Amino acid sequence: MTAGLLNKIDSPEDIKKLNFDALKELAEEIREYMIEVISKNGGHLAPNLGVVELTLALHKVFNCPKDKIIWDVGHQSYIHKIITGRREAFKTLRQYNGLSGFPKIQESEYDAFGTGHSSTSISAALGMAIARDLKGENNEVIAVIGDGSMTGGMAYEALNNAGDLQKKLIIVLNDNEMSIAKNVGAMSDYLYQLRTARTYNRIKKDLEGWLKQKNYGENIINIVRRVKGSVKYLLVPGSVFEHLGFKYYGPVDGHNLEHLVEVLETAKQTPGPVIIHVITKKGKGYAPAEESPNKFHGTGPFDIKTGKKIANPNAPVSYTEVFGKTLVQIAKDNKKIVAITAAMPDGTGLNYFADAYPDRFFDVGIAEQHAVTAAAGMAAAGLRPVVAVYSTFLQRAYDSVLHDIAMQNLPVVLGLDRAGLVGDDGYTHHGVFDYAYLRLIPQMTIMAPKDENELRHMLATALDFNGPIALRYPRGSGLGVDITESLHTLPIGKAEELSEGSDVCLWAVGSMVDEAVKAAAELKEKGICAGVVNMRFVKPLDSGLLVKTAMQCKNIVTLEEGTIEGGAGSAVLEVLNENGLLESVRVLNLGIPDKYIPHGDKKLLMRDIGLDHDSIVTRIADFLQNGD
């Protein structure tokens, strides 16, 4: 429950009225409030605990919404939301019809830019700075980018352009030494060297203090400043940011409000692009999150006293875990198998592979495009790479999939986790476009399992297949089926006919197969004989079985947890059209409609778009009776 100072904060203007002692008190109240809400709703706890003071300092110095703050990744914007008029609404965080877990321009004028994916803030901020100057305005533009997001190539493209244009722009590099998993790569090492260049920082502090006590002329001071710069280049290994054209301030203690405000005020008065390197502690103020920041990066509900997750101990094993452990099993006998992740070893289940075969595991940072093309290179050199990535994040590597893998017909397995609606994270994370955007690529094979056991066999099939292949599966628990069956491969492009029907045939794929089976059983009670086909493969489609069932039933219903436009249902229509059957066979496509789906409980979202059980049965019955 909010109390004390926090109850009086309705806008950033209220922050500006507080002295530093009051701001420190407010910081602790905000931490308590966030922990209370996230323990019930779930969310990104550790990243936000680390940026409390930074957020307060930003809003004390800058004037939002005139000044624009862009958060990257946007999951660190909770404090920003709380102090920009959404304090009470924060209790609805990530809930159906509640606040989004990411910045959302439709939600508040204070949310300058939506950032559900990473490494985009500098590009967006530079674009805003260009627009500001062309329009003759004078607002500030600030990009707050995590060091994990700095592993993404887009951030460097933007830095290069910003340094060249020399627009007034402030970049706050929030360095907490890890994003979701521990950061990897040369930039991570470089930031570490900057953080630990204590000799230089001590000399700098002593020299600045001494200069302030003396009254020297401007020429002498300029000479000393040049000497100070020379010392920096001797003691700090390469000032990359300054070579790119940025004024660099830091490292700065991200939990020292006085120092943060001082540096931000200095940056505000500095012409041209500025980088402020801020050191924060992920999970600060909550012991379990400080000890295990990766576990509290994105968390479900938990017990505040113990930090233990509140979960159903009887829930079936997750698709992610089945994928990860099956890959370990297969890789034991195939030394050519390698696994690649883009900063998501735990989220994709590759942590099991990393533990078992560390020499064959590669975390490339938040760099999906590089992950895919590197996998293509590995495949071209004779390895069998598996790239495990969330469906929504593979979109960032689309050209790499098309040009580097498929065009060269290389045997790369794309494991698409979190396919379909993901619930609380909302439209930036829903994985609903992969059927459509992958299906149009020549030489691409696409499959989706009906349950966690079929996922095992599909992974074995993918690793036995000599070409590009995508395997997509949903978030969360499986159906609870037996997963002890011996692994075997499946015939490429062959569907599984689960039952025959005379009135209608339901062609379902992936997560919708179980729903189709249940719908067929209920339709039977209504006197409708419905067959069910587990498509297995969206590409190539089992055209022979499709034509057979279409001619037999004259009514086909497709069910997919993906966008209708260009998806599995479109593939069915294309085959029927090629065989001249659309004049005699009616088709109903059920799937994700042509709009972005918001966040919220998945069951409620499926109900809203007509893909819950009752809606499916009703829509099929109406289709058969009325033809619509």
DAJO-V11512 format. One record per residue. N is the residue number from 1. RES is the residue in one letter. PHI is phi in whole degrees, 0 to 359 (NA if undefined). NEAR is the number of other C-alpha atoms within 8 Angstrom. Layout:
N_RES_PHI_NEAR + N_RES_PHI_NEAR
This chain:
1_M_NA_4 + 2_T_292_7 + 3_A_207_7 + 4_G_58_7 + 5_L_297_10 + 6_L_301_10 + 7_N_295_8 + 8_K_261_7 + 9_I_262_12 + 10_D_249_11 + 11_S_199_9 + 12_P_302_13 + 13_E_299_7 + 14_D_290_10 + 15_I_293_12 + 16_K_296_9 + 17_K_279_6 + 18_L_270_9 + 19_N_279_6 + 20_F_293_8 + 21_D_297_7 + 22_A_293_9 + 23_L_297_11 + 24_K_294_10 + 25_E_295_9 + 26_L_297_10 + 27_A_302_11 + 28_E_290_9 + 29_E_296_13 + 30_I_296_11 + 31_R_300_11 + 32_E_298_8 + 33_Y_295_10 + 34_M_297_9 + 35_I_300_10 + 36_E_299_10 + 37_V_290_12 + 38_I_290_13 + 39_S_297_12 + 40_K_263_9 + 41_N_265_12 + 42_G_79_13 + 43_G_148_12 + 44_H_265_14 + 45_L_276_15 + 46_A_302_16 + 47_P_299_12 + 48_N_283_15 + 49_L_300_13 + 50_G_279_13 + 51_V_243_14 + 52_V_296_13 + 53_E_296_13 + 54_L_299_11 + 55_T_295_10 + 56_L_296_11 + 57_A_295_12 + 58_L_300_10 + 59_H_281_12 + 60_K_284_12 + 61_V_272_10 + 62_F_259_8 + 63_N_245_9 + 64_C_273_10 + 65_P_271_9 + 66_K_300_7 + 67_D_283_11 + 68_K_252_12 + 69_I_250_11 + 70_I_246_15 + 71_W_260_15 + 72_D_217_17 + 73_V_283_13 + 74_G_291_15 + 75_H_290_14 + 76_Q_262_13 + 77_S_256_11 + 78_Y_298_10 + 79_I_295_12 + 80_H_305_8 + 81_K_294_11 + 82_I_300_11 + 83_I_263_12 + 84_T_244_11 + 85_G_86_9 + 86_R_240_10 + 87_R_300_12 + 88_E_288_6 + 89_A_295_9 + 90_F_300_11 + 91_K_296_7 + 92_T_263_11 + 93_L_311_13 + 94_R_66_16 + 95_Q_268_13 + 96_Y_305_10 + 97_N_65_7 + 98_G_256_10 + 99_L_293_11 + 100_S_287_12 + 101_G_280_13 + 102_F_226_13 + 103_P_301_16 + 104_K_212_12 + 105_I_297_11 + 106_Q_284_5 + 107_E_271_8 + 108_S_202_7 + 109_E_293_8 + 110_Y_280_9 + 111_D_271_13 + 112_A_288_12 + 113_F_200_10 + 114_G_283_10 + 115_T_221_15 + 116_G_266_11 + 117_H_259_10 + 118_S_255_12 + 119_S_71_15 + 120_T_258_11 + 121_S_294_15 + 122_I_292_13 + 123_S_299_10 + 124_A_296_10 + 125_A_295_13 + 126_L_297_12 + 127_G_300_8 + 128_M_292_9 + 129_A_294_13 + 130_I_297_9 + 131_A_298_8 + 132_R_302_11 + 133_D_291_9 + 134_L_294_7 + 135_K_271_6 + 136_G_74_6 + 137_E_266_7 + 138_N_226_6 + 139_N_281_8 + 140_E_269_13 + 141_V_233_13 + 142_I_234_13 + 143_A_254_14 + 144_V_256_13 + 145_I_240_16 + 146_G_286_13 + 147_D_294_15 + 148_G_294_13 + 149_S_293_14 + 150_M_285_12 + 151_T_275_15 + 152_G_274_13 + 153_G_299_9 + 154_M_299_9 + 155_A_298_15 + 156_Y_285_9 + 157_E_300_8 + 158_A_289_11 + 159_L_301_10 + 160_N_299_9 + 161_N_291_8 + 162_A_294_11 + 163_G_296_12 + 164_D_287_8 + 165_L_284_6 + 166_Q_58_9 + 167_K_286_11 + 168_K_290_11 + 169_L_203_13 + 170_I_245_14 + 171_I_247_13 + 172_V_259_12 + 173_L_270_12 + 174_N_276_13 + 175_D_255_12 + 176_N_248_12 + 177_E_72_10 + 178_M_197_10 + 179_S_262_12 + 180_I_263_10 + 181_A_261_10 + 182_K_297_7 + 183_N_295_13 + 184_V_231_11 + 185_G_107_9 + 186_A_295_6 + 187_M_295_9 + 188_S_300_12 + 189_D_295_9 + 190_Y_296_8 + 191_L_297_9 + 192_Y_298_9 + 193_Q_296_10 + 194_L_295_10 + 195_R_297_9 + 196_T_258_6 + 197_A_281_10 + 198_R_291_7 + 199_T_300_7 + 200_Y_297_11 + 201_N_297_8 + 202_R_292_8 + 203_I_298_8 + 204_K_301_9 + 205_K_296_8 + 206_D_296_8 + 207_L_294_8 + 208_E_296_8 + 209_G_297_8 + 210_W_293_8 + 211_L_299_10 + 212_K_293_7 + 213_Q_276_6 + 214_K_252_6 + 215_N_247_6 + 216_Y_262_7 + 217_G_291_6 + 218_E_298_6 + 219_N_296_6 + 220_I_296_8 + 221_I_297_10 + 222_N_297_8 + 223_I_297_8 + 224_V_297_8 + 225_R_298_8 + 226_R_293_8 + 227_V_296_8 + 228_K_300_9 + 229_G_297_8 + 230_S_295_8 + 231_V_300_9 + 232_K_299_9 + 233_Y_291_10 + 234_L_283_7 + 235_L_262_9 + 236_V_254_11 + 237_P_289_8 + 238_G_84_5 + 239_S_264_8 + 240_V_303_6 + 241_F_295_10 + 242_E_290_9 + 243_H_294_7 + 244_L_279_10 + 245_G_108_10 + 246_F_257_12 + 247_K_279_10 + 248_Y_253_10 + 249_Y_240_10 + 250_G_144_7 + 251_P_291_10 + 252_V_241_11 + 253_D_293_10 + 254_G_286_13 + 255_H_244_10 + 256_N_259_8 + 257_L_300_12 + 258_E_299_7 + 259_H_293_9 + 260_L_301_14 + 261_V_298_12 + 262_E_299_8 + 263_V_291_10 + 264_L_296_12 + 265_E_296_9 + 266_T_296_8 + 267_A_298_10 + 268_K_298_8 + 269_Q_267_6 + 270_T_270_7 + 271_P_287_5 + 272_G_80_10 + 273_P_282_15 + 274_V_231_14 + 275_I_241_13 + 276_I_250_16 + 277_H_267_13 + 278_V_252_13 + 279_I_260_12 + 280_T_235_12 + 281_K_249_8 + 282_K_294_14 + 283_G_87_18 + 284_K_305_11 + 285_G_97_8 + 286_Y_225_8 + 287_A_309_8 + 288_P_300_10 + 289_A_285_16 + 290_E_292_13 + 291_E_285_7 + 292_S_226_8 + 293_P_298_12 + 294_N_293_10 + 295_K_289_8 + 296_F_253_12 + 297_H_298_12 + 298_G_235_11 + 299_T_234_12 + 300_G_274_12 + 301_P_304_12 + 302_F_210_12 + 303_D_275_10 + 304_I_298_9 + 305_K_295_4 + 306_T_259_6 + 307_G_81_9 + 308_K_280_7 + 309_K_293_9 + 310_I_264_8 + 311_A_220_5 + 312_N_280_5 + 313_P_294_4 + 314_N_262_4 + 315_A_294_7 + 316_P_300_8 + 317_V_299_9 + 318_S_281_11 + 319_Y_301_14 + 320_T_299_12 + 321_E_294_9 + 322_V_298_12 + 323_F_300_12 + 324_G_298_14 + 325_K_287_11 + 326_T_293_10 + 327_L_298_10 + 328_V_300_11 + 329_Q_299_8 + 330_I_290_9 + 331_A_291_10 + 332_K_300_7 + 333_D_259_6 + 334_N_232_7 + 335_K_288_7 + 336_K_277_9 + 337_I_287_11 + 338_V_233_12 + 339_A_235_13 + 340_I_233_14 + 341_T_227_16 + 342_A_255_13 + 343_A_71_13 + 344_M_229_12 + 345_P_296_13 + 346_D_286_8 + 347_G_297_7 + 348_T_258_14 + 349_G_81_13 + 350_L_281_14 + 351_N_299_10 + 352_Y_294_10 + 353_F_293_15 + 354_A_299_11 + 355_D_291_7 + 356_A_281_7 + 357_Y_225_8 + 358_P_301_8 + 359_D_286_4 + 360_R_250_9 + 361_F_249_11 + 362_F_225_8 + 363_D_258_11 + 364_V_265_13 + 365_G_83_13 + 366_I_282_11 + 367_A_212_12 + 368_E_297_11 + 369_Q_298_11 + 370_H_297_9 + 371_A_302_13 + 372_V_290_13 + 373_T_289_12 + 374_A_298_8 + 375_A_297_13 + 376_A_298_14 + 377_G_296_8 + 378_M_297_11 + 379_A_295_13 + 380_A_296_8 + 381_A_266_6 + 382_G_104_7 + 383_L_271_10 + 384_R_242_13 + 385_P_281_16 + 386_V_239_13 + 387_V_258_14 + 388_A_260_13 + 389_V_208_14 + 390_Y_295_12 + 391_S_307_15 + 392_T_297_14 + 393_F_275_11 + 394_L_294_11 + 395_Q_305_8 + 396_R_286_8 + 397_A_244_12 + 398_Y_301_9 + 399_D_296_8 + 400_S_295_11 + 401_V_297_11 + 402_L_290_10 + 403_H_274_9 + 404_D_270_11 + 405_I_261_16 + 406_A_292_15 + 407_M_299_10 + 408_Q_260_7 + 409_N_53_9 + 410_L_268_13 + 411_P_280_14 + 412_V_247_15 + 413_V_264_14 + 414_L_257_12 + 415_G_268_12 + 416_L_262_14 + 417_D_281_14 + 418_R_55_15 + 419_A_283_17 + 420_G_92_12 + 421_L_285_12 + 422_V_252_14 + 423_G_86_11 + 424_D_296_12 + 425_D_283_14 + 426_G_80_15 + 427_Y_292_9 + 428_T_287_8 + 429_H_243_10 + 430_H_301_16 + 431_G_256_14 + 432_V_250_14 + 433_F_254_10 + 434_D_294_12 + 435_Y_306_14 + 436_A_289_12 + 437_Y_281_9 + 438_L_271_9 + 439_R_296_15 + 440_L_279_6 + 441_I_274_9 + 442_P_301_7 + 443_Q_69_9 + 444_M_267_13 + 445_T_252_13 + 446_I_229_15 + 447_M_220_13 + 448_A_212_14 + 449_P_277_14 + 450_K_281_14 + 451_D_202_11 + 452_E_291_15 + 453_N_289_10 + 454_E_293_9 + 455_L_302_15 + 456_R_300_13 + 457_H_291_12 + 458_M_292_14 + 459_L_294_12 + 460_A_298_12 + 461_T_296_11 + 462_A_298_11 + 463_L_284_9 + 464_D_264_7 + 465_F_269_9 + 466_N_262_7 + 467_G_175_12 + 468_P_291_16 + 469_I_211_14 + 470_A_246_13 + 471_L_238_14 + 472_R_246_14 + 473_Y_211_16 + 474_P_276_12 + 475_R_283_12 + 476_G_92_7 + 477_S_288_10 + 478_G_282_11 + 479_L_271_7 + 480_G_88_9 + 481_V_279_8 + 482_D_293_6 + 483_I_239_7 + 484_T_261_4 + 485_E_299_6 + 486_S_299_4 + 487_L_293_7 + 488_H_209_7 + 489_T_271_9 + 490_L_251_8 + 491_P_292_5 + 492_I_298_6 + 493_G_79_11 + 494_K_250_11 + 495_A_275_12 + 496_E_242_8 + 497_E_275_8 + 498_L_277_8 + 499_S_200_8 + 500_E_263_9 + 501_G_222_11 + 502_S_252_10 + 503_D_263_10 + 504_V_202_14 + 505_C_238_17 + 506_L_265_14 + 507_W_261_12 + 508_A_243_14 + 509_V_225_18 + 510_G_61_15 + 511_S_297_13 + 512_M_273_12 + 513_V_295_13 + 514_D_299_8 + 515_E_295_9 + 516_A_295_12 + 517_V_298_9 + 518_K_294_9 + 519_A_295_11 + 520_A_298_13 + 521_A_295_8 + 522_E_287_9 + 523_L_297_13 + 524_K_299_10 + 525_E_294_7 + 526_K_267_6 + 527_G_84_6 + 528_I_251_9 + 529_C_269_11 + 530_A_247_15 + 531_G_272_13 + 532_V_228_16 + 533_V_240_14 + 534_N_275_14 + 535_M_300_14 + 536_R_62_14 + 537_F_246_16 + 538_V_276_16 + 539_K_210_10 + 540_P_285_9 + 541_L_279_12 + 542_D_281_11 + 543_S_294_7 + 544_G_297_6 + 545_L_292_8 + 546_L_297_10 + 547_V_299_10 + 548_K_300_8 + 549_T_291_10 + 550_A_294_12 + 551_M_291_8 + 552_Q_284_7 + 553_C_260_12 + 554_K_68_12 + 555_N_223_12 + 556_I_237_14 + 557_V_239_13 + 558_T_257_15 + 559_L_228_15 + 560_E_212_16 + 561_E_264_13 + 562_G_204_14 + 563_T_297_15 + 564_I_295_15 + 565_E_296_8 + 566_G_80_12 + 567_G_271_13 + 568_A_297_14 + 569_G_297_13 + 570_S_297_10 + 571_A_298_11 + 572_V_297_11 + 573_L_299_10 + 574_E_297_8 + 575_V_294_9 + 576_L_296_12 + 577_N_294_9 + 578_E_299_7 + 579_N_263_7 + 580_G_65_7 + 581_L_255_9 + 582_L_290_9 + 583_E_281_6 + 584_S_249_6 + 585_V_242_11 + 586_R_266_9 + 587_V_228_9 + 588_L_242_10 + 589_N_261_9 + 590_L_248_11 + 591_G_183_12 + 592_I_282_12 + 593_P_290_8 + 594_D_280_7 + 595_K_198_5 + 596_Y_279_5 + 597_I_268_8 + 598_P_287_7 + 599_H_270_15 + 600_G_142_15 + 601_D_304_10 + 602_K_300_10 + 603_K_299_7 + 604_L_289_9 + 605_L_296_13 + 606_M_296_10 + 607_R_296_10 + 608_D_296_7 + 609_I_260_8 + 610_G_76_8 + 611_L_243_11 + 612_D_279_9 + 613_H_302_9 + 614_D_298_6 + 615_S_295_10 + 616_I_299_11 + 617_V_298_11 + 618_T_296_8 + 619_R_294_8 + 620_I_291_10 + 621_A_298_9 + 622_D_296_10 + 623_F_299_10 + 624_L_290_9 + 625_Q_277_6 + 626_N_246_6 + 627_G_78_6 + 628_D_212_6
